[in-house]
Structure formats: structure tokens, C-alpha cells
Amino acid sequence: MPIHLLKGAELGVALLAPVVITLFFHWRTLVAARRDTQGQEQVR
Amino acid sequence: MYAGHLGFGLGAYSFRKSVPLWLLLIAAQLPDWLDAGYCIADIDRGPYGLYTHGFTPIAIAAVVTALFTYALIRDAKGALIVALVVASHWGLDYFTGIKPTWPGGPVVGMNLYARPIVDVVMESATILVGWLLYRRTLPKSVRNHGWTYATLFALCALQVLAGAAFALSLGGHTKC
């Protein structure tokens, strides 16, 4: 595989990693918030 | 700058929740994505990355991204914030690297990459400020949740790893 493809792909992965991680944790946080709201409604 | 850009994107989210978080995060990194695209297409990025990190390409990227944002969410203020996030890339990179300005113009920057510990501290501080702003957008019940803190720690950890990798390859490091 040409070196420029490898370097470009390497850079793409390095850029994508923090985006994916941040969005995953953001999604998990929102799920936790929804569960908390549902739990409070059930208590009521 | 690496993960610090994500910190800026997180902070910008607190100013306009109508803008999708993924869009702000990509916007914050956009000139680096141009680098990746140029690398894959085997196109010259110009001296010091002038064709991806100079004033002109960043201004064009900011306008195009703002138009895309407006088409997506029909929110002019949101589109302006996304444009500012794209433009912030140059400002943040000024601290960490040596960046081009315009064709024939000076190459400027504080080049903190040459001082990896200072770079990690500065980028982590940027992440922290952005994360604190982002945290304010979350429901109170989850502001101290583990997943909320995981975002902060993961970004800082990635920055430390990237800083170490960069420091070890300093001098021989090229993007393409």
C-alpha cells in the first residue's frame, strides 16, 4: 500500500478516535439521565 | 493541537445546543481532516501546511461548514458558532505548533510541541475548560456521573498518549 495512503489513514484514525470516544460517553451520559428521569417518575 | 480542539468543540456546545455535538467536534478538527484527505489523495499540503492550515483554506472551510450547518438546522447563530469553531483551529494551533498565514506571509507559532509537558498541560487545561462548559448543559442528575467524567479523563489520557508519541518521534514526524 502506498505510504501516503497509510499516513492519511493513520491520521484519520487518530482524529476519529477522540470524536468517537466523546460521542460514546455523551450518549451514555444522556442514557443515564433518561434512566434517572424514568426512575423518578416511577417513584411518583 | 490534538485533543484540545475537542475541548473547544465541547465548550462551544454549551453556547448552542441546537448544533449537533458531532458537528462541533468535527468542525474543531476540520483543517486536520483536510490534512488527512490531502494525504490520502497524495496532494501537496504546501509549505507548513499552507493549503490546509493557512488563513484562506480555514476561512473557506469555516464558510462552507457554516452553510452546511445552516442547511442542517436552520439556525444562523448556530452556523456562526460552527464557523468560529473552525476558525479557532488556527488560534489553538498557534500555541502548539508553527503555522502558516498566507502565501508569502510569515510562519508563526509558539511551538509548544517542542516542550511536550507544557503542551500536555495546556491542552488538558483547554479540555477542562471546554468540559466544564459542556457539563453545564447536562441535567443536574448526571453532572457528577461516571460517564460525564469519563469524557474528561479519556480526552486527557488521549492527549498524554499523543504527546508521548509525538515527543518520541519529534524531528522525524511528518503528517504525510
gemmi code that builds the backbone of each chain (N, CA, C; Angstrom):
import gemmi

chains = {
    "A": [
        ("MET", (0.853, -1.203, 0.000), (0.000, 0.000, 0.000), (0.890, 1.254, 0.000)),
        ("PRO", (0.571, 2.249, -0.834), (1.409, 3.466, -0.869), (1.476, 4.145, 0.497)),
        ("ILE", (2.623, 4.723, 0.798), (2.869, 5.326, 2.103), (1.904, 6.475, 2.392)),
        ("HIS", (1.514, 7.234, 1.339), (0.617, 8.373, 1.589), (-0.773, 7.904, 2.026)),
        ("LEU", (-1.194, 6.724, 1.526), (-2.484, 6.168, 1.963), (-2.409, 5.751, 3.427)),
        ("LEU", (-1.303, 5.084, 3.779), (-1.113, 4.645, 5.165), (-1.074, 5.844, 6.118)),
        ("LYS", (-0.314, 6.865, 5.739), (-0.186, 8.063, 6.585), (-1.535, 8.767, 6.730)),
        ("GLY", (-2.273, 8.873, 5.621), (-3.588, 9.514, 5.651), (-4.562, 8.735, 6.525)),
        ("ALA", (-4.536, 7.400, 6.382), (-5.423, 6.548, 7.180), (-5.052, 6.648, 8.661)),
        ("GLU", (-3.761, 6.682, 8.943), (-3.271, 6.800, 10.323), (-3.758, 8.106, 10.950)),
        ("LEU", (-3.659, 9.165, 10.177), (-4.124, 10.467, 10.664), (-5.635, 10.453, 10.874)),
        ("GLY", (-6.355, 9.821, 9.940), (-7.817, 9.725, 10.063), (-8.230, 8.992, 11.329)),
        ("VAL", (-7.558, 7.890, 11.619), (-7.867, 7.115, 12.831), (-7.557, 7.942, 14.074)),
        ("ALA", (-6.414, 8.644, 14.043), (-6.025, 9.478, 15.198), (-7.042, 10.598, 15.427)),
        ("LEU", (-7.625, 11.104, 14.359), (-8.621, 12.174, 14.502), (-9.976, 11.616, 14.937)),
        ("LEU", (-10.300, 10.433, 14.415), (-11.626, 9.863, 14.690), (-11.735, 9.346, 16.130)),
        ("ALA", (-10.630, 8.835, 16.666), (-10.668, 8.206, 17.994), (-11.270, 9.130, 19.072)),
        ("PRO", (-10.770, 10.357, 19.264), (-11.362, 11.189, 20.324), (-12.802, 11.597, 20.048)),
        ("VAL", (-13.159, 11.697, 18.758), (-14.542, 12.061, 18.412), (-15.491, 10.929, 18.815)),
        ("VAL", (-15.118, 9.696, 18.431), (-15.958, 8.534, 18.731), (-16.085, 8.349, 20.245)),
        ("ILE", (-14.965, 8.475, 20.948), (-14.974, 8.297, 22.406), (-15.863, 9.354, 23.069)),
        ("THR", (-15.708, 10.596, 22.651), (-16.508, 11.685, 23.244), (-17.996, 11.474, 22.979)),
        ("LEU", (-18.334, 11.114, 21.728), (-19.754, 10.913, 21.406), (-20.316, 9.705, 22.148)),
        ("PHE", (-19.516, 8.659, 22.321), (-19.981, 7.473, 23.051), (-20.286, 7.831, 24.514)),
        ("PHE", (-19.377, 8.545, 25.152), (-19.594, 8.919, 26.556), (-20.760, 9.906, 26.678)),
        ("HIS", (-20.899, 10.785, 25.688), (-22.030, 11.728, 25.690), (-23.347, 10.948, 25.618)),
        ("TRP", (-23.391, 9.961, 24.748), (-24.592, 9.135, 24.596), (-24.884, 8.378, 25.883)),
        ("ARG", (-23.846, 7.800, 26.503), (-24.049, 7.058, 27.753), (-24.535, 7.996, 28.868)),
        ("THR", (-24.036, 9.224, 28.867), (-24.470, 10.200, 29.869), (-25.956, 10.518, 29.691)),
        ("LEU", (-26.368, 10.697, 28.428), (-27.774, 11.007, 28.164), (-28.678, 9.821, 28.514)),
        ("VAL", (-28.186, 8.609, 28.271), (-28.956, 7.408, 28.656), (-29.113, 7.371, 30.178)),
        ("ALA", (-28.044, 7.678, 30.882), (-28.103, 7.694, 32.353), (-29.096, 8.747, 32.835)),
        ("ALA", (-29.122, 9.892, 32.172), (-30.057, 10.961, 32.557), (-31.499, 10.514, 32.321)),
        ("ARG", (-31.730, 9.829, 31.193), (-33.090, 9.364, 30.879), (-33.545, 8.329, 31.905)),
        ("ARG", (-32.648, 7.423, 32.268), (-32.984, 6.393, 33.265), (-33.317, 7.038, 34.610)),
        ("ASP", (-32.558, 8.060, 34.947), (-32.795, 8.750, 36.208), (-34.175, 9.402, 36.205)),
        ("THR", (-34.532, 10.031, 35.083), (-35.846, 10.677, 34.971), (-36.959, 9.636, 35.061)),
        ("GLN", (-36.796, 8.501, 34.355), (-37.805, 7.439, 34.386), (-37.952, 6.870, 35.793)),
        ("GLY", (-36.825, 6.708, 36.503), (-36.847, 6.196, 37.872), (-37.618, 7.117, 38.795)),
        ("GLN", (-37.425, 8.416, 38.622), (-38.124, 9.388, 39.461), (-39.630, 9.366, 39.188)),
        ("GLU", (-40.001, 9.186, 37.892), (-41.420, 9.133, 37.538), (-42.081, 7.904, 38.142)),
        ("GLN", (-41.363, 6.774, 38.170), (-41.917, 5.543, 38.741), (-42.133, 5.689, 40.246)),
        ("VAL", (-41.215, 6.393, 40.908), (-41.345, 6.617, 42.353), (-42.601, 7.430, 42.648)),
        ("ARG", (-42.853, 8.439, 41.769), (-44.052, 9.269, 41.946), (-45.307, 8.445, 41.711)),
    ],
    "B": [
        ("MET", (-2.167, 21.232, 17.891), (-3.027, 20.809, 18.996), (-3.795, 19.565, 18.588)),
        ("TYR", (-4.044, 18.693, 19.564), (-4.756, 17.437, 19.256), (-6.108, 17.410, 19.998)),
        ("ALA", (-6.150, 16.841, 21.190), (-7.428, 16.698, 21.890), (-7.978, 18.048, 22.379)),
        ("GLY", (-7.109, 19.043, 22.495), (-7.573, 20.375, 22.907), (-8.647, 20.918, 21.977)),
        ("HIS", (-8.567, 20.573, 20.689), (-9.601, 21.020, 19.746), (-10.971, 20.468, 20.150)),
        ("LEU", (-10.968, 19.218, 20.642), (-12.227, 18.610, 21.073), (-12.777, 19.357, 22.288)),
        ("GLY", (-11.875, 19.788, 23.164), (-12.291, 20.575, 24.329), (-12.988, 21.849, 23.889)),
        ("PHE", (-12.441, 22.491, 22.859), (-13.056, 23.722, 22.345), (-14.442, 23.416, 21.768)),
        ("GLY", (-14.544, 22.297, 21.045), (-15.844, 21.893, 20.485), (-16.864, 21.619, 21.578)),
        ("LEU", (-16.420, 20.957, 22.653), (-17.319, 20.675, 23.789), (-17.800, 21.982, 24.410)),
        ("GLY", (-16.876, 22.918, 24.580), (-17.244, 24.206, 25.171), (-18.240, 24.959, 24.306)),
        ("ALA", (-18.030, 24.905, 22.980), (-18.936, 25.612, 22.056), (-20.352, 25.054, 22.138)),
        ("TYR", (-20.466, 23.766, 22.442), (-21.791, 23.126, 22.559), (-22.637, 23.809, 23.622)),
        ("SER", (-21.976, 24.344, 24.641), (-22.730, 24.984, 25.732), (-23.377, 26.297, 25.273)),
        ("PHE", (-22.911, 26.852, 24.146), (-23.477, 28.112, 23.662), (-24.664, 27.890, 22.728)),
        ("ARG", (-24.773, 26.707, 22.154), (-25.868, 26.443, 21.208), (-26.132, 24.947, 21.152)),
        ("LYS", (-27.097, 24.489, 21.955), (-27.354, 23.055, 21.981), (-28.083, 22.563, 20.732)),
        ("SER", (-28.564, 23.511, 19.901), (-29.245, 23.090, 18.667), (-28.241, 22.523, 17.650)),
        ("VAL", (-26.964, 22.878, 17.826), (-25.934, 22.349, 16.922), (-25.527, 20.964, 17.417)),
        ("PRO", (-25.601, 19.940, 16.537), (-25.211, 18.590, 16.986), (-23.760, 18.571, 17.480)),
        ("LEU", (-23.546, 17.826, 18.571), (-22.194, 17.770, 19.145), (-21.189, 17.208, 18.144)),
        ("TRP", (-21.602, 16.192, 17.364), (-20.661, 15.588, 16.405), (-20.155, 16.634, 15.408)),
        ("LEU", (-21.054, 17.548, 15.031), (-20.673, 18.564, 14.045), (-19.644, 19.533, 14.637)),
        ("LEU", (-19.833, 19.910, 15.884), (-18.882, 20.818, 16.540), (-17.511, 20.158, 16.701)),
        ("LEU", (-17.530, 18.867, 17.022), (-16.255, 18.158, 17.220), (-15.485, 18.048, 15.904)),
        ("ILE", (-16.203, 17.705, 14.826), (-15.549, 17.605, 13.512), (-15.095, 18.994, 13.043)),
        ("ALA", (-15.942, 20.012, 13.295), (-15.599, 21.385, 12.889), (-14.310, 21.836, 13.574)),
        ("ALA", (-14.170, 21.461, 14.841), (-12.981, 21.868, 15.603), (-11.708, 21.258, 15.012)),
        ("GLN", (-11.862, 20.075, 14.400), (-10.692, 19.377, 13.837), (-10.544, 19.597, 12.336)),
        ("LEU", (-11.462, 20.313, 11.707), (-11.600, 20.285, 10.247), (-10.303, 20.464, 9.451)),
        ("PRO", (-9.453, 21.452, 9.769), (-8.213, 21.567, 8.984), (-7.342, 20.309, 9.053)),
        ("ASP", (-7.389, 19.600, 10.170), (-6.631, 18.348, 10.275), (-7.258, 17.259, 9.398)),
        ("TRP", (-8.601, 17.280, 9.277), (-9.269, 16.339, 8.369), (-8.886, 16.654, 6.918)),
        ("LEU", (-8.711, 17.938, 6.632), (-8.234, 18.307, 5.287), (-6.846, 17.720, 5.053)),
        ("ASP", (-5.999, 17.787, 6.092), (-4.668, 17.175, 6.002), (-4.778, 15.696, 5.642)),
        ("ALA", (-5.674, 14.989, 6.366), (-5.839, 13.551, 6.124), (-6.305, 13.312, 4.688)),
        ("GLY", (-7.256, 14.131, 4.222), (-7.748, 13.999, 2.853), (-6.660, 14.261, 1.821)),
        ("TYR", (-5.854, 15.294, 2.069), (-4.752, 15.621, 1.156), (-3.730, 14.487, 1.137)),
        ("CYS", (-3.470, 13.902, 2.331), (-2.514, 12.796, 2.408), (-3.006, 11.622, 1.559)),
        ("ILE", (-4.279, 11.256, 1.769), (-4.830, 10.093, 1.054), (-4.833, 10.346, -0.453)),
        ("ALA", (-5.163, 11.586, -0.839), (-5.200, 11.917, -2.268), (-3.806, 12.212, -2.827)),
        ("ASP", (-2.816, 12.185, -1.929), (-1.422, 12.451, -2.323), (-1.273, 13.844, -2.951)),
        ("ILE", (-1.929, 14.831, -2.317), (-1.834, 16.219, -2.787), (-0.902, 16.964, -1.837)),
        ("ASP", (-0.072, 17.821, -2.407), (0.868, 18.614, -1.605), (0.081, 19.565, -0.683)),
        ("ARG", (0.452, 19.571, 0.607), (-0.241, 20.441, 1.573), (0.380, 21.835, 1.643)),
        ("GLY", (1.389, 22.048, 0.854), (2.032, 23.367, 0.835), (3.024, 23.519, 1.958)),
        ("PRO", (3.831, 24.587, 1.907), (4.825, 24.791, 2.979), (4.150, 25.010, 4.331)),
        ("TYR", (4.549, 24.224, 5.304), (3.969, 24.274, 6.668), (2.447, 24.035, 6.651)),
        ("GLY", (1.946, 23.327, 5.645), (0.507, 23.055, 5.567), (-0.318, 24.273, 5.171)),
        ("LEU", (0.254, 25.112, 4.326), (-0.414, 26.362, 3.919), (-1.776, 26.120, 3.269)),
        ("TYR", (-1.916, 25.003, 2.545), (-3.161, 24.759, 1.808), (-4.263, 24.168, 2.687)),
        ("THR", (-3.918, 23.814, 3.922), (-4.959, 23.304, 4.834), (-5.059, 24.135, 6.116)),
        ("HIS", (-3.949, 24.763, 6.521), (-3.919, 25.492, 7.790), (-3.627, 26.990, 7.628)),
        ("GLY", (-3.571, 27.463, 6.388), (-3.397, 28.901, 6.164), (-4.717, 29.634, 6.399)),
        ("PHE", (-4.670, 30.950, 6.414), (-5.890, 31.733, 6.659), (-6.968, 31.456, 5.606)),
        ("THR", (-6.532, 31.384, 4.336), (-7.523, 31.230, 3.251), (-8.275, 29.896, 3.332)),
        ("PRO", (-7.588, 28.743, 3.390), (-8.349, 27.488, 3.468), (-9.205, 27.391, 4.720)),
        ("ILE", (-8.732, 27.957, 5.828), (-9.536, 27.891, 7.059), (-10.777, 28.780, 6.915)),
        ("ALA", (-10.622, 29.943, 6.275), (-11.782, 30.819, 6.062), (-12.798, 30.138, 5.146)),
        ("ILE", (-12.308, 29.499, 4.090), (-13.215, 28.789, 3.170), (-13.921, 27.644, 3.912)),
        ("ALA", (-13.149, 26.888, 4.688), (-13.728, 25.766, 5.442), (-14.778, 26.277, 6.433)),
        ("ALA", (-14.515, 27.426, 7.058), (-15.469, 27.983, 8.031), (-16.780, 28.368, 7.334)),
        ("VAL", (-16.675, 29.003, 6.177), (-17.884, 29.428, 5.451), (-18.685, 28.212, 4.971)),
        ("VAL", (-17.981, 27.242, 4.380), (-18.665, 26.045, 3.861), (-19.346, 25.286, 5.008)),
        ("THR", (-18.650, 25.161, 6.133), (-19.226, 24.436, 7.269), (-20.415, 25.192, 7.850)),
        ("ALA", (-20.327, 26.519, 7.863), (-21.452, 27.319, 8.361), (-22.673, 27.140, 7.458)),
        ("LEU", (-22.458, 27.139, 6.145), (-23.572, 26.937, 5.205), (-24.186, 25.546, 5.393)),
        ("PHE", (-23.317, 24.565, 5.568), (-23.797, 23.194, 5.800), (-24.628, 23.138, 7.092)),
        ("THR", (-24.121, 23.801, 8.126), (-24.837, 23.805, 9.412), (-26.199, 24.485, 9.263)),
        ("TYR", (-26.210, 25.607, 8.544), (-27.483, 26.323, 8.367), (-28.482, 25.449, 7.601)),
        ("ALA", (-28.002, 24.756, 6.570), (-28.890, 23.866, 5.801), (-29.418, 22.738, 6.687)),
        ("LEU", (-28.600, 22.339, 7.668), (-28.960, 21.203, 8.523), (-29.942, 21.591, 9.627)),
        ("ILE", (-29.707, 22.725, 10.280), (-30.518, 23.047, 11.467), (-31.274, 24.377, 11.356)),
        ("ARG", (-31.084, 25.123, 10.279), (-31.791, 26.401, 10.065), (-31.633, 27.337, 11.262)),
        ("ASP", (-30.399, 27.479, 11.714), (-30.115, 28.321, 12.871), (-28.869, 29.153, 12.552)),
        ("ALA", (-29.092, 30.462, 12.262), (-27.978, 31.319, 11.825), (-26.926, 31.461, 12.922)),
        ("LYS", (-27.361, 31.618, 14.178), (-26.399, 31.766, 15.266), (-25.597, 30.470, 15.467)),
        ("GLY", (-26.296, 29.359, 15.327), (-25.614, 28.065, 15.417), (-24.573, 27.926, 14.318)),
        ("ALA", (-24.924, 28.359, 13.092), (-23.990, 28.286, 11.960), (-22.776, 29.180, 12.213)),
        ("LEU", (-23.015, 30.353, 12.803), (-21.912, 31.269, 13.116), (-20.975, 30.645, 14.149)),
        ("ILE", (-21.559, 29.993, 15.141), (-20.731, 29.349, 16.171), (-19.856, 28.254, 15.549)),
        ("VAL", (-20.432, 27.483, 14.626), (-19.652, 26.426, 13.965), (-18.502, 27.046, 13.162)),
        ("ALA", (-18.783, 28.160, 12.472), (-17.723, 28.845, 11.707), (-16.604, 29.308, 12.642)),
        ("LEU", (-16.974, 29.844, 13.803), (-15.963, 30.296, 14.766), (-15.143, 29.119, 15.313)),
        ("VAL", (-15.828, 27.989, 15.481), (-15.119, 26.793, 15.965), (-14.078, 26.349, 14.932)),
        ("VAL", (-14.458, 26.383, 13.645), (-13.484, 26.031, 12.596), (-12.308, 27.015, 12.645)),
        ("ALA", (-12.624, 28.309, 12.738), (-11.567, 29.336, 12.751), (-10.681, 29.219, 13.994)),
        ("SER", (-11.271, 28.714, 15.089), (-10.491, 28.587, 16.334), (-9.306, 27.652, 16.163)),
        ("HIS", (-9.401, 26.772, 15.161), (-8.338, 25.775, 14.958), (-6.976, 26.453, 14.786)),
        ("TRP", (-6.963, 27.510, 14.001), (-5.691, 28.201, 13.752), (-5.165, 28.816, 15.057)),
        ("GLY", (-6.067, 29.461, 15.790), (-5.668, 30.123, 17.031), (-5.090, 29.149, 18.041)),
        ("LEU", (-5.728, 27.991, 18.167), (-5.228, 26.999, 19.121), (-3.906, 26.388, 18.641)),
        ("ASP", (-3.828, 26.153, 17.329), (-2.580, 25.606, 16.784), (-1.416, 26.591, 16.915)),
        ("TYR", (-1.722, 27.868, 16.990), (-0.679, 28.883, 17.148), (0.169, 28.582, 18.393)),
        ("PHE", (-0.510, 28.128, 19.465), (0.212, 27.850, 20.709), (1.095, 26.605, 20.577)),
        ("THR", (0.568, 25.575, 19.915), (1.271, 24.288, 19.955), (2.248, 24.079, 18.801)),
        ("GLY", (2.000, 24.706, 17.665), (2.845, 24.428, 16.504), (3.411, 25.676, 15.865)),
        ("ILE", (3.873, 25.486, 14.639), (4.335, 26.615, 13.809), (3.425, 26.609, 12.589)),
        ("LYS", (2.668, 27.672, 12.423), (1.589, 27.643, 11.439), (1.756, 28.715, 10.360)),
        ("PRO", (1.265, 28.378, 9.162), (1.349, 29.344, 8.058), (0.250, 30.400, 8.201)),
        ("THR", (0.415, 31.485, 7.481), (-0.600, 32.542, 7.500), (-1.231, 32.674, 6.104)),
        ("TRP", (-0.521, 33.323, 5.188), (-0.998, 33.471, 3.819), (0.198, 33.245, 2.877)),
        ("PRO", (-0.058, 33.040, 1.583), (1.054, 32.788, 0.659), (2.081, 33.915, 0.711)),
        ("GLY", (3.305, 33.574, 1.024), (4.369, 34.573, 1.141), (4.408, 35.257, 2.496)),
        ("GLY", (3.448, 34.935, 3.344), (3.358, 35.552, 4.674), (4.243, 34.842, 5.687)),
        ("PRO", (4.301, 35.366, 6.898), (5.166, 34.748, 7.918), (4.609, 33.414, 8.413)),
        ("VAL", (5.490, 32.634, 8.982), (5.101, 31.391, 9.642), (5.247, 31.650, 11.130)),
        ("VAL", (4.180, 31.459, 11.884), (4.193, 31.890, 13.283), (3.728, 30.768, 14.216)),
        ("GLY", (4.024, 30.928, 15.499), (3.551, 29.962, 16.477), (4.523, 29.798, 17.626)),
        ("MET", (3.997, 29.318, 18.758), (4.835, 29.155, 19.957), (5.506, 27.785, 20.022)),
        ("ASN", (5.045, 26.861, 19.157), (5.666, 25.541, 19.020), (5.835, 24.804, 20.357)),
        ("LEU", (4.757, 24.719, 21.121), (4.824, 24.002, 22.399), (5.045, 22.499, 22.216)),
        ("TYR", (4.876, 22.015, 20.986), (5.188, 20.594, 20.740), (6.640, 20.293, 21.111)),
        ("ALA", (7.479, 21.303, 21.039), (8.884, 21.095, 21.397), (9.055, 20.988, 22.909)),
        ("ARG", (8.008, 21.362, 23.661), (8.028, 21.224, 25.127), (6.801, 20.408, 25.511)),
        ("PRO", (6.892, 19.073, 25.356), (5.716, 18.198, 25.450), (4.926, 18.324, 26.756)),
        ("ILE", (5.616, 18.523, 27.868), (4.886, 18.597, 29.146), (4.033, 19.865, 29.188)),
        ("VAL", (4.615, 20.976, 28.745), (3.850, 22.235, 28.701), (2.668, 22.079, 27.741)),
        ("ASP", (2.913, 21.388, 26.627), (1.847, 21.165, 25.643), (0.706, 20.357, 26.259)),
        ("VAL", (1.047, 19.265, 26.954), (0.007, 18.414, 27.560), (-0.776, 19.212, 28.607)),
        ("VAL", (-0.068, 20.005, 29.402), (-0.747, 20.813, 30.434), (-1.695, 21.810, 29.782)),
        ("MET", (-1.219, 22.476, 28.725), (-2.050, 23.487, 28.068), (-3.269, 22.857, 27.388)),
        ("GLU", (-3.045, 21.736, 26.707), (-4.171, 21.080, 26.025), (-5.163, 20.521, 27.041)),
        ("SER", (-4.644, 19.969, 28.139), (-5.534, 19.437, 29.183), (-6.353, 20.562, 29.809)),
        ("ALA", (-5.731, 21.728, 29.970), (-6.462, 22.880, 30.519), (-7.573, 23.313, 29.555)),
        ("THR", (-7.286, 23.279, 28.266), (-8.303, 23.615, 27.264), (-9.459, 22.616, 27.327)),
        ("ILE", (-9.099, 21.330, 27.449), (-10.123, 20.280, 27.561), (-10.967, 20.503, 28.817)),
        ("LEU", (-10.300, 20.819, 29.930), (-11.004, 21.011, 31.204), (-12.016, 22.161, 31.116)),
        ("VAL", (-11.576, 23.285, 30.569), (-12.481, 24.447, 30.467), (-13.676, 24.099, 29.567)),
        ("GLY", (-13.392, 23.473, 28.416), (-14.470, 23.083, 27.498), (-15.414, 22.092, 28.147)),
        ("TRP", (-14.851, 21.129, 28.872), (-15.672, 20.102, 29.536), (-16.541, 20.720, 30.627)),
        ("LEU", (-15.997, 21.700, 31.366), (-16.795, 22.355, 32.422), (-17.999, 23.086, 31.812)),
        ("LEU", (-17.769, 23.723, 30.663), (-18.877, 24.396, 29.972), (-19.894, 23.366, 29.475)),
        ("TYR", (-19.394, 22.294, 28.885), (-20.248, 21.211, 28.374), (-21.074, 20.594, 29.503)),
        ("ARG", (-20.426, 20.397, 30.644), (-21.073, 19.759, 31.800), (-22.298, 20.553, 32.245)),
        ("ARG", (-22.222, 21.880, 32.077), (-23.358, 22.729, 32.479), (-24.598, 22.482, 31.619)),
        ("THR", (-24.401, 21.904, 30.419), (-25.550, 21.644, 29.536), (-26.286, 20.368, 29.933)),
        ("LEU", (-25.664, 19.555, 30.792), (-26.240, 18.260, 31.149), (-27.243, 18.406, 32.294)),
        ("PRO", (-28.227, 17.500, 32.365), (-29.136, 17.522, 33.522), (-28.340, 17.391, 34.820)),
        ("LYS", (-28.810, 18.069, 35.864), (-28.068, 18.079, 37.128), (-27.810, 16.673, 37.664)),
        ("SER", (-28.754, 15.755, 37.397), (-28.648, 14.401, 37.945), (-27.425, 13.641, 37.429)),
        ("VAL", (-26.887, 14.043, 36.270), (-25.752, 13.287, 35.714), (-24.466, 14.110, 35.619)),
        ("ARG", (-24.478, 15.300, 36.170), (-23.265, 16.130, 36.058), (-22.074, 15.510, 36.786)),
        ("ASN", (-22.353, 14.715, 37.823), (-21.257, 14.049, 38.546), (-21.227, 12.554, 38.251)),
        ("HIS", (-21.897, 12.159, 37.175), (-21.957, 10.741, 36.802), (-20.601, 10.297, 36.237)),
        ("GLY", (-20.332, 9.012, 36.364), (-19.057, 8.477, 35.875), (-18.841, 8.715, 34.389)),
        ("TRP", (-19.911, 8.575, 33.596), (-19.776, 8.760, 32.145), (-19.400, 10.204, 31.809)),
        ("THR", (-19.895, 11.132, 32.609), (-19.579, 12.547, 32.363), (-18.085, 12.789, 32.590)),
        ("TYR", (-17.579, 12.250, 33.699), (-16.149, 12.413, 33.991), (-15.282, 11.601, 33.029)),
        ("ALA", (-15.863, 10.486, 32.509), (-15.099, 9.643, 31.580), (-14.688, 10.448, 30.350)),
        ("THR", (-15.558, 11.354, 29.911), (-15.226, 12.187, 28.746), (-13.958, 12.988, 29.020)),
        ("LEU", (-13.925, 13.637, 30.181), (-12.769, 14.457, 30.556), (-11.500, 13.624, 30.637)),
        ("PHE", (-11.585, 12.500, 31.357), (-10.381, 11.694, 31.577), (-9.899, 11.038, 30.279)),
        ("ALA", (-10.853, 10.591, 29.453), (-10.455, 9.929, 28.199), (-9.739, 10.913, 27.278)),
        ("LEU", (-10.267, 12.123, 27.174), (-9.625, 13.109, 26.295), (-8.232, 13.478, 26.807)),
        ("CYS", (-8.126, 13.659, 28.131), (-6.804, 13.990, 28.694), (-5.828, 12.822, 28.510)),
        ("ALA", (-6.339, 11.592, 28.687), (-5.477, 10.414, 28.512), (-4.997, 10.311, 27.065)),
        ("LEU", (-5.910, 10.551, 26.118), (-5.516, 10.515, 24.707), (-4.457, 11.572, 24.412)),
        ("GLN", (-4.606, 12.734, 25.049), (-3.647, 13.808, 24.839), (-2.266, 13.414, 25.363)),
        ("VAL", (-2.251, 12.770, 26.533), (-0.964, 12.321, 27.099), (-0.308, 11.306, 26.159)),
        ("LEU", (-1.118, 10.348, 25.674), (-0.583, 9.341, 24.745), (-0.050, 9.991, 23.473)),
        ("ALA", (-0.852, 10.911, 22.921), (-0.445, 11.588, 21.681), (0.814, 12.421, 21.924)),
        ("GLY", (0.867, 13.079, 23.082), (2.035, 13.898, 23.417), (3.289, 13.045, 23.514)),
        ("ALA", (3.140, 11.870, 24.159), (4.293, 10.966, 24.294), (4.730, 10.466, 22.924)),
        ("ALA", (3.753, 10.065, 22.099), (4.086, 9.557, 20.764), (4.755, 10.644, 19.931)),
        ("PHE", (4.239, 11.850, 20.052), (4.786, 12.962, 19.269), (6.196, 13.307, 19.738)),
        ("ALA", (6.371, 13.308, 21.064), (7.684, 13.652, 21.621), (8.739, 12.631, 21.179)),
        ("LEU", (8.338, 11.348, 21.144), (9.292, 10.302, 20.775), (9.678, 10.374, 19.294)),
        ("SER", (8.767, 10.903, 18.480), (9.062, 10.962, 17.043), (9.412, 12.373, 16.581)),
        ("LEU", (9.606, 13.268, 17.556), (9.880, 14.668, 17.201), (11.154, 14.753, 16.355)),
        ("GLY", (11.067, 15.512, 15.301), (12.206, 15.634, 14.399), (11.988, 14.769, 13.170)),
        ("GLY", (11.433, 13.574, 13.392), (11.175, 12.709, 12.246), (9.700, 12.628, 11.905)),
        ("HIS", (8.893, 13.427, 12.634), (7.443, 13.331, 12.456), (6.969, 14.131, 11.237)),
        ("THR", (6.249, 13.447, 10.349), (5.591, 14.162, 9.246), (4.172, 13.647, 9.136)),
        ("LYS", (3.254, 14.514, 8.750), (1.866, 14.093, 8.660), (1.648, 13.175, 7.461)),
        ("CYS", (2.342, 13.459, 6.369), (2.181, 12.624, 5.162), (3.527, 12.012, 4.749)),
    ],
}
model = gemmi.Model(1)
for chain_id, residues in chains.items():
    chain = gemmi.Chain(chain_id)
    for i, (resn, *xyz) in enumerate(residues, 1):
        res = gemmi.Residue()
        res.name, res.seqid = resn, gemmi.SeqId(i, " ")
        for name, pos in zip(("N", "CA", "C"), xyz):
            atom = gemmi.Atom()
            atom.name, atom.element = name, gemmi.Element(name[0])
            atom.pos, atom.b_iso = gemmi.Position(*pos), 0.0
            res.add_atom(atom)
        chain.add_residue(res)
    model.add_chain(chain)
structure = gemmi.Structure()
structure.add_model(model)
structure.setup_entities()
